[in-house]
Amino acid sequence: MQKEPISVSIRKILQRDISKNICSWQPVVRNGWVIKFSVYKKHILLAFTSIHTAQTIIRYFNDEDEACEFINMIIYKDPEDTATF
């Protein structure tokens, strides 16, 4: 029986790790922004998309309080103004 390449083995290990350690929630809409929130281990991923311009902002955080502050800052920005970032 032929062994699989090391790259395939590493990819399978990574896929198992991600599937065991990721949490993701359905997107929500607030003040013209679609917000997607995911957590992998202790790393927070936020994705914001303007429903008016399709401008997308993606940020990673290691601190939940900083992520919450960023969410609050973004939802009060004008989602129609692409020059705000």
C-alpha positions as CSV (number, residue, x, y, z in Angstrom):
1,M,0.0,0.0,0.0
2,Q,1.3,3.4,-1.0
3,K,1.7,6.1,1.6
4,E,0.0,9.4,1.0
5,P,2.3,12.5,0.6
6,I,3.1,14.4,3.8
7,S,1.3,17.5,2.5
8,V,-2.0,15.5,2.3
9,S,-1.5,14.2,5.8
10,I,-0.9,17.7,7.2
11,R,-3.9,19.0,5.3
12,K,-6.1,16.3,6.9
13,I,-4.8,17.1,10.4
14,L,-5.4,20.8,9.9
15,Q,-9.0,20.1,8.6
16,R,-9.7,18.0,11.7
17,D,-8.3,20.7,14.0
18,I,-10.3,23.4,12.4
19,S,-13.6,21.4,12.4
20,K,-13.2,20.7,16.1
21,N,-12.2,24.2,17.2
22,I,-14.3,26.6,15.1
23,C,-17.6,28.2,15.9
24,S,-19.5,30.4,13.4
25,W,-22.8,32.1,13.6
26,Q,-25.3,33.3,11.0
27,P,-24.7,36.8,9.7
28,V,-26.8,39.6,11.2
29,V,-27.8,43.0,9.7
30,R,-27.3,46.1,11.8
31,N,-27.5,49.7,10.6
32,G,-26.8,48.7,7.0
33,W,-24.0,46.4,7.7
34,V,-24.0,42.6,7.4
35,I,-21.9,41.2,10.2
36,K,-20.4,37.7,10.2
37,F,-18.7,36.5,13.4
38,S,-16.5,33.4,13.8
39,V,-14.2,32.1,16.5
40,Y,-11.3,29.6,16.0
41,K,-9.8,28.6,19.3
42,K,-9.3,32.1,20.8
43,H,-9.0,34.0,17.5
44,I,-12.0,36.1,16.5
45,L,-12.8,36.9,12.9
46,L,-15.2,39.7,12.0
47,A,-16.4,40.4,8.5
48,F,-18.6,43.5,7.8
49,T,-20.2,44.1,4.4
50,S,-22.2,47.3,3.5
51,I,-25.6,46.4,2.0
52,H,-25.4,49.6,0.0
53,T,-21.8,49.5,-1.5
54,A,-20.7,45.9,-0.9
55,Q,-17.6,47.3,0.7
56,T,-16.2,44.6,3.0
57,I,-14.0,45.0,6.1
58,I,-12.3,42.0,7.6
59,R,-10.5,42.0,11.0
60,Y,-8.9,39.5,13.3
61,F,-8.9,39.9,17.1
62,N,-7.3,38.0,20.0
63,D,-9.3,40.0,22.5
64,E,-13.1,39.8,22.8
65,D,-13.4,43.3,24.3
66,E,-11.5,44.9,21.4
67,A,-13.7,43.0,18.9
68,C,-16.8,44.3,20.6
69,E,-15.4,47.9,20.5
70,F,-14.7,47.5,16.8
71,I,-18.2,46.2,16.1
72,N,-19.7,49.2,17.9
73,M,-17.5,51.6,16.0
74,I,-18.4,50.1,12.6
75,I,-22.2,49.8,13.1
76,Y,-22.3,53.6,13.7
77,K,-20.3,54.4,10.6
78,D,-22.3,55.3,7.4
79,P,-22.5,52.1,5.3
80,E,-23.0,54.2,2.2
81,D,-19.8,56.2,2.6
82,T,-16.8,54.2,1.3
83,A,-14.4,57.0,2.3
84,T,-14.8,56.3,6.1
85,F,-12.0,53.7,6.1
